[in-house]
Amino acid sequence: MQIGSGYNSLGGWLNADYVPRPGAGQIFLDARRPFPFPDGSFHFIFSEHMIEHIWFTEAQSMLKECHRVLKPGGVIRISTPNLRNVASLLFAPDNQIKQTYIKLATDKYIPHAINYRPGFVVNNFFWDFGHYFVYDEETLELALQAAGFSNVKLVQPLESDHAELRGLESHQKIVGDEINRFESIIMEASRGSDA
C-alpha cells in the first residue's frame, strides 16, 4: 500500500490518498484515522513526503496503523524532508549544494523574496507547504520504534534491499536528484514476527 499517492500512483500497489485523483486508481484514506484494513494485510507500505503534513501525534497513530496492517516481517518505507539539512541552511549556507538549494527554492517557490537568503527558504519550507512536523533522522527512527517497528535503517533514494521498494520515489522528478538527496530522509523498518 502507498499512503499519500498524490501524482505518483504505482502499478501493482494499493494507492491511497486523502484527496484521491479521479482516474488514478486511488482510494480515499485519511491516514490520521484507523485504517479500514484487517491486521496483516500488506507486505509493504510506502509513503513519500506525506508524514510531515500531519501533526506528530497523528503520525504516531498512522505508524501504529501501518504496523498493525503489515504482515509479520513486512516493511515500511518512509520518505520525508530532512529537518537537519533544511535547518542547516541557516548556518554556513555557503557550500555548493546549499547555495543551489537556496536558489532553486527561491526561484521556484518564493517570488516575493528580495534576495537569495536562507531565511526566506526556511520560512517557505515550513509555512508555504503545509508542513506540521518535520523529522530529523533520530526523531523518525524514534517514531518508528515507538510504533513497534524494528530494524530501522537509513536508506538512499530509489535504493532498497527489497526489490519491491526500489525505484518508488518521485520527488527527485520535481527537484532533481542532488536536491532530493539533500532535502529528503528515507528510512525502512520492519514489523517483527509475532513469535
C-alpha positions as CSV (number, residue, x, y, z in Angstrom):
1,M,0.0,0.0,0.0
2,Q,1.1,3.5,-0.8
3,I,-0.1,6.3,1.6
4,G,-0.3,9.7,0.1
5,S,-0.1,8.7,-3.6
6,G,-0.6,12.2,-5.0
7,Y,0.6,12.2,-8.5
8,N,2.7,9.1,-8.1
9,S,0.3,6.1,-8.4
10,L,2.3,2.9,-8.5
11,G,1.4,-0.1,-10.6
12,G,0.7,-3.2,-8.5
13,W,0.1,-1.1,-5.3
14,L,-3.0,-0.1,-3.5
15,N,-2.6,3.7,-3.9
16,A,-4.3,5.7,-1.2
17,D,-4.7,9.4,-0.7
18,Y,-6.7,11.9,1.4
19,V,-7.7,13.5,-2.0
20,P,-7.8,10.6,-4.5
21,R,-7.2,11.8,-8.0
22,P,-10.0,10.8,-10.5
23,G,-8.9,8.1,-12.9
24,A,-5.7,7.4,-11.0
25,G,-6.9,4.2,-9.4
26,Q,-6.6,5.7,-5.9
27,I,-8.8,5.0,-2.8
28,F,-9.6,7.5,-0.1
29,L,-7.6,7.1,3.1
30,D,-7.4,9.5,6.0
31,A,-4.0,8.4,7.4
32,R,-4.9,10.1,10.7
33,R,-7.7,7.7,11.4
34,P,-7.9,3.9,11.8
35,F,-7.3,2.1,8.5
36,P,-10.1,0.1,7.0
37,F,-8.0,-3.0,6.6
38,P,-7.6,-6.1,8.7
39,D,-4.4,-6.9,10.6
40,G,-1.6,-8.3,8.5
41,S,-3.0,-7.1,5.1
42,F,0.2,-5.9,3.4
43,H,3.8,-7.0,2.8
44,F,5.0,-3.4,2.1
45,I,3.9,0.1,2.9
46,F,5.4,3.2,1.2
47,S,4.9,6.9,1.9
48,E,6.7,9.7,0.3
49,H,6.7,13.3,1.5
50,M,3.4,12.9,3.3
51,I,4.0,12.3,7.0
52,E,5.3,15.9,7.5
53,H,1.8,17.1,6.6
54,I,0.2,15.8,9.7
55,W,0.9,16.5,13.4
56,F,3.3,14.2,15.2
57,T,0.6,12.6,17.3
58,E,-1.4,11.9,14.2
59,A,1.7,10.5,12.5
60,Q,2.2,8.2,15.5
61,S,-1.3,6.9,15.0
62,M,-0.6,6.4,11.3
63,L,2.6,4.5,12.0
64,K,0.9,2.3,14.6
65,E,-1.8,1.5,12.0
66,C,0.9,0.8,9.4
67,H,2.5,-1.7,11.9
68,R,-0.9,-3.3,12.5
69,V,-1.8,-3.8,8.8
70,L,1.7,-5.1,7.8
71,K,2.2,-8.8,7.8
72,P,4.9,-10.1,10.2
73,G,8.2,-9.4,8.5
74,G,6.6,-6.7,6.4
75,V,8.5,-3.5,5.7
76,I,7.6,0.2,5.7
77,R,9.5,2.8,3.7
78,I,9.0,6.4,4.7
79,S,10.5,9.4,2.7
80,T,10.2,12.8,4.3
81,P,12.0,16.1,4.4
82,N,15.2,16.1,6.4
83,L,14.9,18.7,9.2
84,R,18.7,18.7,9.9
85,N,19.6,19.6,6.3
86,V,16.9,22.2,5.9
87,A,17.8,23.9,9.2
88,S,21.5,23.8,8.3
89,L,20.7,26.3,5.6
90,L,20.7,29.0,8.3
91,F,24.2,28.0,9.4
92,A,27.1,28.2,7.0
93,P,24.9,28.2,3.9
94,D,28.0,28.6,1.7
95,N,28.6,25.2,0.3
96,Q,27.5,24.4,-3.3
97,I,24.5,22.2,-2.6
98,K,23.1,24.6,-0.1
99,Q,23.5,27.6,-2.4
100,T,21.9,25.5,-5.2
101,Y,19.0,24.6,-2.9
102,I,18.5,28.2,-1.8
103,K,18.5,29.5,-5.4
104,L,16.2,26.7,-6.7
105,A,13.7,27.1,-3.9
106,T,13.7,30.9,-4.2
107,D,13.3,30.9,-8.0
108,K,10.6,28.2,-7.9
109,Y,8.5,29.0,-4.8
110,I,9.3,32.4,-3.4
111,P,8.7,35.2,-6.0
112,H,8.4,37.8,-3.2
113,A,11.9,37.1,-1.9
114,I,14.1,40.2,-2.3
115,N,17.3,38.2,-2.4
116,Y,18.7,34.7,-2.2
117,R,18.7,34.2,1.6
118,P,18.3,31.1,3.8
119,G,15.6,32.9,6.0
120,F,13.2,33.1,3.0
121,V,13.8,29.5,2.1
122,V,13.4,28.0,5.6
123,N,10.3,30.0,6.3
124,N,8.8,29.0,2.9
125,F,9.7,25.4,3.7
126,F,7.7,25.3,6.9
127,W,4.8,27.7,6.2
128,D,4.1,27.6,2.5
129,F,4.0,23.8,2.0
130,G,1.7,22.8,4.9
131,H,4.3,21.0,6.9
132,Y,3.2,20.4,10.5
133,F,6.1,18.3,11.8
134,V,9.4,17.8,10.1
135,Y,11.7,14.9,11.1
136,D,15.4,14.5,11.5
137,E,17.0,11.1,11.4
138,E,16.8,10.5,15.2
139,T,13.2,11.6,15.5
140,L,12.0,9.5,12.6
141,E,13.8,6.4,13.9
142,L,12.3,7.0,17.4
143,A,8.8,7.5,15.9
144,L,9.1,4.2,14.0
145,Q,10.4,2.3,17.1
146,A,7.6,3.8,19.3
147,A,5.1,2.4,16.8
148,G,6.5,-1.1,17.2
149,F,8.9,-1.3,14.3
150,S,12.4,-2.8,14.4
151,N,15.4,-3.0,12.1
152,V,15.1,0.7,11.4
153,K,17.7,1.9,8.9
154,L,18.5,4.9,6.7
155,V,18.4,4.2,3.0
156,Q,19.2,6.1,-0.1
157,P,16.6,7.4,-2.6
158,L,15.4,4.7,-5.0
159,E,17.5,2.0,-3.3
160,S,16.5,-0.8,-1.0
161,D,17.4,-4.4,-0.1
162,H,13.8,-5.2,-1.1
163,A,13.1,-5.3,-4.9
164,E,9.5,-4.2,-4.2
165,L,10.8,-1.0,-2.6
166,R,13.3,0.1,-5.2
167,G,12.7,3.0,-7.5
168,L,9.4,4.1,-5.9
169,E,10.2,7.8,-5.1
170,S,9.1,10.6,-7.5
171,H,10.3,13.6,-5.5
172,Q,13.5,13.8,-7.5
173,K,11.5,14.3,-10.6
174,I,10.4,17.6,-9.2
175,V,13.6,18.9,-7.6
176,G,16.4,16.8,-9.2
177,D,18.5,14.0,-7.7
178,E,21.1,16.2,-5.9
179,I,18.4,18.4,-4.3
180,N,16.3,15.3,-3.3
181,R,19.3,13.7,-1.6
182,F,19.9,16.9,0.4
183,E,16.2,17.5,1.2
184,S,14.9,14.0,1.9
185,I,15.5,11.4,4.6
186,I,14.3,7.9,3.8
187,M,14.0,5.1,6.4
188,E,12.8,1.5,6.2
189,A,11.7,-0.6,9.2
190,S,10.1,-3.9,9.7
191,R,7.3,-5.5,11.7
192,G,8.9,-8.3,13.7
193,S,7.5,-11.8,13.6
194,D,4.7,-12.4,16.1
195,A,6.5,-15.3,17.7
